[in-house]
Structures are given as structure tokens and as C-alpha cells.
Amino acid sequence: MDKLTFIIILLFPILSYSQRSGLIFQTGFEPGTKIIKQGAKSAEIVGIDHSLNAKNNWDNDLGQHLNIGYFNIQYQGGNKNQRLAQITSDPVNPSNKALRFWIKDPNVNPKKGRIQANIYNNNEIKTLDYSIRLFLPSDFNVVKSAPFKVKWLTIMEFWNNANWKGEDHQFRISVNLQKLGKSTDSLRIAVKGQIRNPETDKWKKPYLWEFHNADFVVPIEKWMTINIHFVEGDADHGRFVLSVTPEDGSKTIVHDVKNFTHHPDDPNPDGLAHFNPFKLYTSDDLINFVTNSGKLLNVYWDDFKLSINKKDYSK
């Protein structure tokens, strides 16, 4: 074996890791990015975001990444009159583009509505860091005034492992916007970790862990940046951190969970195989209430930056 071949063999694991770690993808949904193949169950986002200089190619940087399985937008059901994901103008700055999710009617059987970004079938993702901006338009004031509690309005979810794949030791972390009063109230952010009972095929209650932050009020009609930090681990080493920075505001660590981020009985956790970095998923009660009030349940997403397996992390 010559010296050059020997050096390449020694460096291959290091080079391979460096390709898999750190910032792997970013997009502002700007020109060059488009949604295609809109169907009853899903849609695709393709192209190159020309507003950015690197890690901006939906296919080459995200879709072809060694640790990433695939990305798509999942509807699960319905048609373009009931729900839609679309790249459109920022409601605050029309010259900026953003990704809008809206649901007018329940599109997954009569009981719920769903639009979600899937990053599924991944491998060796032990830590996950990403940021994304979120804008809740004025229609969310109707959500605040609903005459019932709002506990199920999921905006992110992390599966370690997934029930629809039939994997063992099913576990998930859900991030929800909530209104816990039956009268008009502000929105807060709750997080919970759940395990699935294989005998009943249902998510167990009480949850493995659940946290509400009553102090942080989610702003309406203002862009905010959400940062997520996930570390796969047990009760001592697992970590889930969610922080929010409203535009022109200061950063707030809304949740800093130190607990299991995989099923407690899993003898060999193998990384975060599936996650929904942004989604809009809720009940028919809330969707119908907003629609019948003459408003539309809709959110805007922008400036998505995804990193995996980072060596260092700082709040």
C-alpha cells in the first residue's frame, strides 16, 4: 500500500463525518425554490434558493445528504380547496417570500387537519439543531377567543421511534400551541414526551414528561425565530431545548428539558429517524370554529436552517 492510499484511508472517517455534521441545509423559500407535484397526499419542494450562497439546494444538499432519508410536504388527504402549502409573499414584507400552510376544512377524515414537513428515514442523527421563523397572522386572534380549551395545535414533532413504521420502542416529542382557558386567553407553548403502548397501540397517559410555560406569551402578527436543540439520550443525557426570539425582541428559552428523548426501554437508540420540523396539525373542532368565524387557520414559515451532529452547542 502506498503512502497516499494509506493517508486517504485514515482520513476517510474524518472526511465522512465532516460531510455529515454541522449546517447541512438552509432556505428562505426565495426565487429558485418551488412546490411541485401537489397531490391529495403530498407535495414536493425543489430548486435552489438563489438568495443564499451555500447549502441551498433542496435536492443536492438536503435530499442527497448521507444522513437524510427524504423530505416532502404531507397532507394525508383532502384537496387544494381544503388545505394547501404554498410559497407566497411575506404578510409583513411583500418583497420577501415565505412558506404558508393553511387549512380551511378537516382534510384527514372528519376529525382532523394536517399539513406537515417530513424529514423521514434518516440515519445516525444523534443531535439536531435547527431554526425557523414563524408568523401567526391576525386570524389567530379567533383561536385565542375560542370558547373551549386548545391543547392540540401541533407545530413540530420528533419520532424516536415511529408508530407508522412498526418500529419497536415507539416514542415522540410534540410541540403544541395551547390555550388552556375556555374564555379568551393568550397562546403558550407546551412540549411533551410520549411512549406508545404496544398492547393497546395508543399513546400512553400520563405522558413520560410534559411541560407548560405560562410566562412566555406567543406573539400574534409578529415574526419570531424558533430554535430547536435535540440530543438523543436517557434521563441524564437527553436534551430538548426550545427557544423563541420575537422580531426586535430578546431570546427566551421557553423549554429546556433534561430527560429521555428516546423510549426508556430502548436498549440501542440509533438516532432520530423521523421528524417534522414544521407542521400545522389540529382537530376538526378548532378548524371548523376558525372557518365558521370567517377566518382561516394559517401560518407562515421562513428562513429554515438545519444542522445535525454538531460537536458544540451553546444557548
C-alpha positions as CSV (number, residue, x, y, z in Angstrom):
1,M,0.0,0.0,0.0
2,D,1.5,3.4,-1.0
3,K,1.7,6.3,1.4
4,L,-1.1,8.3,-0.3
5,T,-3.6,5.5,-0.2
6,F,-2.8,4.9,3.5
7,I,-3.4,8.6,4.3
8,I,-6.7,8.6,2.4
9,I,-7.9,5.5,4.3
10,L,-7.0,7.2,7.6
11,L,-8.8,10.4,6.6
12,F,-11.9,8.9,5.2
13,P,-13.8,8.6,8.5
14,I,-12.9,12.2,9.4
15,L,-14.0,13.5,5.9
16,S,-17.1,11.4,6.0
17,Y,-18.1,12.8,9.4
18,S,-17.3,16.4,8.4
19,Q,-19.7,16.0,5.4
20,R,-22.4,14.8,7.7
21,S,-22.1,17.3,10.6
22,G,-22.8,21.0,11.1
23,L,-25.0,23.1,8.8
24,I,-26.4,20.9,6.0
25,F,-29.2,22.9,4.5
26,Q,-30.8,26.4,4.6
27,T,-33.6,28.1,2.7
28,G,-35.6,31.3,2.7
29,F,-38.1,29.9,0.2
30,E,-36.9,32.6,-2.2
31,P,-36.8,32.6,-6.1
32,G,-35.4,29.3,-7.4
33,T,-37.5,27.4,-4.9
34,K,-40.8,26.0,-5.9
35,I,-43.5,23.5,-4.9
36,I,-44.3,20.7,-7.4
37,K,-46.4,17.6,-7.6
38,Q,-49.3,18.9,-5.5
39,G,-51.5,15.8,-4.8
40,A,-54.1,14.6,-2.4
41,K,-51.5,13.2,0.0
42,S,-48.3,15.2,-0.5
43,A,-46.2,17.8,-2.4
44,E,-42.5,18.3,-3.1
45,I,-40.3,21.3,-2.7
46,V,-37.4,21.6,-5.2
47,G,-34.9,24.0,-6.6
48,I,-32.0,26.2,-5.4
49,D,-32.6,29.2,-3.2
50,H,-30.7,32.0,-5.0
51,S,-30.8,34.3,-2.0
52,L,-28.2,32.1,-0.3
53,N,-24.7,31.2,-1.4
54,A,-24.3,27.7,0.0
55,K,-26.2,24.7,1.4
56,N,-29.2,26.0,-0.5
57,N,-30.1,23.1,-2.9
58,W,-33.2,21.1,-2.0
59,D,-32.0,18.1,-3.9
60,N,-28.2,18.1,-3.6
61,D,-27.8,19.5,0.0
62,L,-30.9,18.0,1.7
63,G,-32.2,15.2,-0.5
64,Q,-28.8,13.7,-1.2
65,H,-27.3,14.1,2.2
66,L,-25.9,10.9,3.7
67,N,-27.9,11.2,6.9
68,I,-31.2,12.3,5.4
69,G,-33.8,9.9,4.0
70,Y,-36.2,12.2,2.2
71,F,-38.2,15.5,2.5
72,N,-41.7,16.1,1.5
73,I,-44.9,18.0,2.5
74,Q,-47.5,15.7,3.7
75,Y,-51.3,16.4,3.6
76,Q,-52.6,12.8,4.1
77,G,-55.8,13.8,2.4
78,G,-58.1,16.5,1.0
79,N,-57.8,18.8,-2.0
80,K,-56.4,22.3,-2.7
81,N,-59.7,23.9,-1.7
82,Q,-59.4,22.4,1.8
83,R,-55.7,22.8,2.6
84,L,-52.6,23.9,0.9
85,A,-48.9,24.6,1.2
86,Q,-47.7,27.5,-1.0
87,I,-44.8,29.8,-1.4
88,T,-46.2,33.3,-1.2
89,S,-45.4,36.8,-0.1
90,D,-44.5,37.6,3.4
91,P,-47.5,39.3,5.1
92,V,-45.3,42.0,6.6
93,N,-42.7,42.4,3.8
94,P,-44.2,41.6,0.3
95,S,-40.8,41.6,-1.3
96,N,-39.8,38.6,0.9
97,K,-41.1,35.0,0.2
98,A,-42.4,32.6,2.8
99,L,-44.0,29.2,3.0
100,R,-47.7,29.3,4.0
101,F,-49.7,26.4,5.4
102,W,-53.5,26.9,5.6
103,I,-56.4,24.5,6.4
104,K,-60.0,25.5,5.7
105,D,-61.7,22.1,6.3
106,P,-60.6,18.9,8.1
107,N,-58.7,17.0,5.4
108,V,-57.8,13.8,7.3
109,N,-61.2,12.1,7.8
110,P,-63.7,14.3,9.5
111,K,-61.8,14.6,12.8
112,K,-58.5,16.5,12.0
113,G,-56.5,18.6,9.6
114,R,-52.8,18.2,8.7
115,I,-50.0,19.9,6.7
116,Q,-46.5,18.9,7.7
117,A,-42.9,18.9,6.5
118,N,-41.5,15.4,6.8
119,I,-37.8,14.6,7.1
120,Y,-38.0,10.9,7.4
121,N,-36.0,7.7,7.1
122,N,-32.8,9.4,8.5
123,N,-29.8,7.6,10.0
124,E,-27.3,8.4,12.7
125,I,-28.8,11.7,13.7
126,K,-27.8,11.9,17.4
127,T,-28.1,15.6,17.8
128,L,-30.3,18.0,15.8
129,D,-30.3,21.8,15.7
130,Y,-32.4,24.0,13.5
131,S,-34.0,27.4,13.4
132,I,-37.1,28.6,11.6
133,R,-39.1,31.8,11.6
134,L,-42.9,31.6,12.4
135,F,-45.6,34.2,11.8
136,L,-49.1,33.8,13.2
137,P,-51.5,36.2,11.3
138,S,-54.4,38.1,12.8
139,D,-56.7,35.2,12.2
140,F,-55.1,33.6,15.3
141,N,-57.0,36.1,17.5
142,V,-60.0,33.9,16.8
143,V,-58.1,30.9,18.1
144,K,-57.4,32.9,21.3
145,S,-61.1,33.6,21.6
146,A,-62.3,30.0,21.2
147,P,-64.9,29.0,23.8
148,F,-63.0,25.8,24.6
149,K,-59.5,24.8,25.6
150,V,-57.0,24.4,22.8
151,K,-54.4,21.8,23.7
152,W,-53.8,20.1,20.3
153,L,-52.3,22.5,17.8
154,T,-49.1,20.8,16.9
155,I,-46.3,22.8,15.1
156,M,-43.4,20.4,15.4
157,E,-42.9,16.7,16.2
158,F,-40.0,14.3,16.7
159,W,-40.3,10.5,16.4
160,N,-37.8,8.2,18.1
161,N,-39.2,5.6,17.1
162,A,-42.2,5.9,14.8
163,N,-45.5,4.1,15.2
164,W,-46.4,4.1,11.5
165,K,-43.2,2.3,10.6
166,G,-44.0,-0.5,13.1
167,E,-40.7,0.2,14.9
168,D,-40.0,-1.1,18.4
169,H,-39.9,1.3,21.4
170,Q,-42.1,4.0,19.9
171,F,-41.6,7.5,21.3
172,R,-42.3,11.0,20.2
173,I,-41.8,14.6,21.3
174,S,-44.6,17.0,20.4
175,V,-44.6,20.8,20.4
176,N,-48.0,22.4,20.7
177,L,-49.5,25.9,20.8
178,Q,-52.1,25.9,23.6
179,K,-54.8,28.0,25.1
180,L,-55.8,26.4,28.4
181,G,-58.7,28.6,29.4
182,K,-62.2,28.2,28.0
183,S,-62.5,32.0,27.7
184,T,-60.3,34.4,25.7
185,D,-56.7,33.8,26.5
186,S,-53.2,34.1,25.0
187,L,-51.3,31.2,23.4
188,R,-48.4,29.4,25.1
189,I,-46.0,26.7,24.0
190,A,-46.2,23.2,25.6
191,V,-43.8,20.2,25.0
192,K,-44.4,16.6,25.9
193,G,-42.6,13.2,25.5
194,Q,-44.8,10.2,25.0
195,I,-44.4,6.4,24.7
196,R,-46.7,4.1,22.8
197,N,-48.3,1.1,24.4
198,P,-47.8,-1.8,22.1
199,E,-50.7,-3.8,23.6
200,T,-53.3,-1.0,23.0
201,D,-51.5,0.6,20.1
202,K,-52.2,4.0,21.7
203,W,-50.0,6.7,23.2
204,K,-49.8,6.3,27.0
205,K,-51.2,8.7,29.5
206,P,-49.9,10.2,31.7
207,Y,-47.1,11.3,29.4
208,L,-43.5,10.4,30.2
209,W,-42.9,14.1,30.6
210,E,-44.8,17.3,29.9
211,F,-44.1,20.9,30.4
212,H,-46.1,24.1,30.0
213,N,-44.6,27.6,30.1
214,A,-47.2,30.0,31.3
215,D,-44.9,33.0,31.3
216,F,-44.0,33.2,27.6
217,V,-46.9,34.6,25.5
218,V,-46.7,33.6,21.8
219,P,-46.9,36.8,19.7
220,I,-49.5,37.4,17.0
221,E,-48.8,39.3,13.9
222,K,-45.0,39.3,14.6
223,W,-42.3,37.2,13.1
224,M,-40.5,35.0,15.7
225,T,-37.5,32.7,15.3
226,I,-37.8,29.3,16.9
227,N,-34.6,27.4,17.7
228,I,-34.6,23.7,18.5
229,H,-31.8,21.6,20.1
230,F,-32.3,17.9,20.4
231,V,-29.8,15.4,21.9
232,E,-30.7,11.7,21.9
233,G,-30.2,10.4,25.4
234,D,-31.6,8.9,28.7
235,A,-32.9,10.7,31.7
236,D,-29.5,12.1,32.5
237,H,-28.2,12.8,29.0
238,G,-31.3,13.5,26.8
239,R,-31.9,17.2,26.0
240,F,-34.7,19.1,24.3
241,V,-34.3,22.9,24.2
242,L,-36.8,25.3,22.5
243,S,-36.1,29.0,22.4
244,V,-38.1,31.8,20.8
245,T,-36.8,35.2,19.7
246,P,-39.6,37.6,18.6
247,E,-38.6,40.1,15.9
248,D,-37.0,43.1,17.6
249,G,-37.1,41.2,20.9
250,S,-34.9,39.2,23.1
251,K,-34.3,35.4,23.1
252,T,-36.3,33.4,25.6
253,I,-35.6,29.8,26.5
254,V,-39.2,28.6,26.7
255,H,-38.3,24.9,27.5
256,D,-35.1,23.2,28.5
257,V,-35.9,19.6,29.1
258,K,-33.3,17.2,30.5
259,N,-35.0,13.8,30.2
260,F,-35.4,10.8,27.9
261,T,-35.5,11.7,24.3
262,H,-36.0,8.1,23.3
263,H,-38.1,5.3,24.7
264,P,-36.8,4.4,28.2
265,D,-36.7,0.7,27.4
266,D,-34.8,1.0,24.1
267,P,-31.5,-0.9,24.6
268,N,-29.9,0.5,21.5
269,P,-31.1,4.0,20.4
270,D,-30.0,4.6,16.9
271,G,-30.7,8.3,16.2
272,L,-33.6,10.5,15.2
273,A,-35.0,8.7,12.2
274,H,-38.1,10.9,11.6
275,F,-39.1,14.4,12.5
276,N,-41.4,17.2,11.4
277,P,-39.5,20.5,11.6
278,F,-42.6,22.5,11.0
279,K,-46.3,21.5,10.7
280,L,-49.9,22.5,11.3
281,Y,-52.0,19.7,12.8
282,T,-55.1,20.0,14.9
283,S,-58.7,18.9,15.5
284,D,-61.8,19.5,13.4
285,D,-63.3,21.5,16.3
286,L,-60.6,24.2,16.0
287,I,-60.6,24.2,12.2
288,N,-64.3,24.5,11.9
289,F,-64.5,27.2,14.6
290,V,-62.0,29.4,12.8
291,T,-63.6,28.8,9.4
292,N,-67.1,29.4,10.8
293,S,-65.9,32.7,12.3
294,G,-65.0,33.9,8.8
295,K,-61.2,33.4,9.3
296,L,-58.6,30.9,8.1
297,L,-56.3,28.7,10.2
298,N,-53.0,29.6,8.6
299,V,-49.3,30.1,9.5
300,Y,-46.2,31.3,7.7
301,W,-42.7,29.8,7.9
302,D,-39.4,31.2,6.7
303,D,-35.6,31.0,6.9
304,F,-35.1,27.3,7.8
305,K,-31.6,26.3,8.8
306,L,-30.8,22.7,9.6
307,S,-27.7,21.3,11.4
308,I,-27.0,17.8,12.6
309,N,-24.4,16.1,14.8
310,K,-22.8,19.4,15.8
311,K,-19.8,18.9,18.1
312,D,-20.5,22.1,20.1
313,Y,-23.7,23.7,21.3
314,S,-24.3,26.9,23.1
315,K,-27.6,28.5,24.1
